Structure formats: structure tokens, C-alpha cells
Amino acid sequence: MSGSSDIDGLEIGHRLMAAGEYDLALRAYTRAAGQQGLNVDTLSALGSANLKLGRLGQAETLLRRAVDEDPAFAAAWNNLGVILMERGKIPEAAQVFRRAFATANGNSDEIRDNLRWALANLNDPVNTQSQENEPFQLVRRSTGDFILLSTL
């Protein structure tokens, strides 16, 4: 990388996340935020990286800011739901996943699966013990094939 300004820090961060390089992804997202400002995309990316690093409080704060800024951002709603599930806030997580699914017009298999799993845990709290067997999925704004699987 030549440090050229045409290199998208968010895209670099997304690639690093896919490679499991969460610390480096967080740095790339932080650089992107420095260049673009704290917009909905950078807030969501920073929140997702912090989630992967186990910084749940920071991740939740960033993703709440992202959905406040753009209530139609389905990926940010989904990723906030993942954090809420990890924090044991199952009723709120189910509501957030419902919002994410509705915002995506039902066109996201990943969000539908997360909603289904949250509802199963809501109806059967004992079911939360098997969460590791079916991890929640983080999603990006774009609708490409790129999916980040949570290790929750």
C-alpha cells in the first residue's frame, strides 16, 4: 500500500476483519473515521471490530450511535443485536433483530437466522447454553457475499 488517498480504509478494515485481524481492522477503521468523520459506516465498522475484540460496552455505544444516525441501516441493527445477545439482553436483542429484519425487507438470510435464534432463546432461556453451536452473524451494509461470523 502506497498510502494513496484513494485506498478505502473501510474496505481495508473489512478485509482485515474477514482475515481475523481485528486489531488491525480497528486501526484501519479508526483511520477511515479520521478521514471521513464519525458517520454511520465508520461507527458501525468500529462497533463491529470492538465486538470482535470483546469490548462489548464500546461496541454497543458505537452501534447505538450508528442506528441513531441512520435508522434504516439494517446491518448496524443486526450487529447491535449480536452485542445485546452476548450481553444477555435477550428481549432487547430480539426487538433489535426484528427491526433489522424489517429494515432489510426480509431480504437477509443472516439477519433472519439471528432473529430466529434470538426468539428461540427468548422463549427458552435454557437454550442460551448452546449458543456456541450456532454463532450469530455480523453483516455489512453492502449486499455482497462478505459475511463475518461471530465467535460468540
N, C-alpha and C positions, 0 to 999 in steps of 0.2 A: 504494500500500500504506500502510495506516494504522499499521502496527506492532502490530496486534492480535495477541494471543497465539493466536488460532485459525488463523492462517496457518501452514501446514505448511512449515517450512524445507526439508525433504527434497523436497517436491513442487516448491517454487520452484527448488531446485537441479536437479531432473530436467528441468524446463522450460528452464532456462538451458543445461544440457548439450545438450539437443536443438537449441537455437539456436546451438550452437558457442561459447557464452560460458563457457569452462572456468574462468577466474579468478573470475568472479562466482559460478559454481556452487560452486566450492571455498569461497568465503566463506559462501554460504548453507548448505552442508553443515557448515561449522565452527560457525555459529550454531546449527544444529539439534543438533549434538553438545553444545554448551554448554547447551542446554535439556533434551535427552533423556539426555545422557551418551553415552559411547562404547559403544553397543550394536551389534549385528550390522548393523543397517541403516545407521547413521551410519558405521561402519567401512568397510563396502562402498562407500558413496557417496563417502567421502573417498578411498578407494583408486582408484576409477574416475576421479575428477576428476584425481588426481595422475598417473594413467596418461596421460590426455589431454594433460596439461601436460608430459609427457616425464620425469616424476620417478619413474622405474621402481623404484628402491630403496624409496622411501617407499610407493609403491603396493603393492609386493609385501608389505612388512611389514604394512600395514593390512589387506590382503585375507587374509593368513595368519592374522591375529588374528580376522578375521570368520569364517573357516571353523573355526577352533579353538572359537570361541564357539557356533557353530551348524553342525555338520557336515552338516545336511540342507538347507543354503542353496545351491541349485543355481546361482543367479546369481553368488554370490561365488566358487564353484569355477570357473565359466566365466571370469569376469573375471581370476582368478588365472592361469588357463591362457593367456589372451591376453598377460599380462605375461611369463610364462615363455617363450612363443614369441618375443616381442620381444627377450628377453634371450638367446636362442639355447639355452635349456634344453629342447630338443625332447622328449627321452624323458620328463622330468618333466611337461611340458605335456600330452603325450598321456595320461599317467596321470590328471592332474587333469581333463582334458576327459572321460575315461571316467567318473570319479567324478561330474562334473557331470551327464552324460547319464543315468547310473543314478539319481542323486538326483532328477532331473526325470522319472523313469519313462519316459524316451524320448519325452516329450511336447514337446520343444522343437526346432523346426527349426533355430534359430540355433545351439544347442549341438551338435546333430548335425553341422551343416556345419563348425563349428570342429573337432570331433573328426575328421571325415573329412580335413580339410585338415592337421591335425597328424599324423595317421597317414601321409598321403602324404609329408609332409616327413620323417617318421621313417624311412620305407622308401626315400626318395630324397632324400638331403641336398642334392643339386644343385637340387632343386625349390624350396628356400627362396629362391632368387633371384627367383622370380616371385611372391613373397608380396604385393607391391603390387597385383597384378592381381586378387587375391581377398582383400579385407581381412577380418580377424577381426571378430566382432561382440560388443560388450558388451551384456549384458542386465541388466534389473532384476528385483527379487524378484517384483513383480506380474506377472500374466499378460496384461496389456493389449497393445495394439498398439505401444507405445512401445519402439523399438529404437534403440540408439546404435551407429552404425557406426564402427569404429576406423579411423584413418588410418595404420595400421601398414604 
